[in-house]
Amino acid sequence: MNLEGKLWEEFEWLFELTQKRENAPVTCLGMKLQEELGEFSEAVLKEIGFLEHKEVKESPMREAADVINVLIGVLAVLYPDKTPHELTEELYVAMCDKGEKYERILNRQG
């Protein structure tokens, strides 16, 4: 199996796990997402030489994974009537669309 297939399997599994076990309301998950984004930002700042005084436990890559996991949780709770497969497909389409938009923006800058 290629990496892309594994990634989408993981996303679908995370949607399923969250729908079965998450009991926090979407507002609380949104706050958790903000907290994870803050930890990601700190890890990035530490990585590029800022926040020398701060001890950061995780790398930016691992903190990014936390952000993605919680974000998937927010979407799963926000759309409880959609299957994990439907959520994964919709996220994939949205990421492709947004990726193309980002490419156009970057091409205009270059």
URZI-V644552 format. One record per helix or strand of 3 or more residues. SS is the DSSP state (hx for helix, st for strand). FROM is the first residue (numbers start at 0). TO is the last residue. Records with the same first field share a line. If there is no record, write none. Layout:
SS->FROM-TO ; FROM-TO
//
This chain:
hx->2-20 ; 25-46 ; 59-77 ; 83-108
//
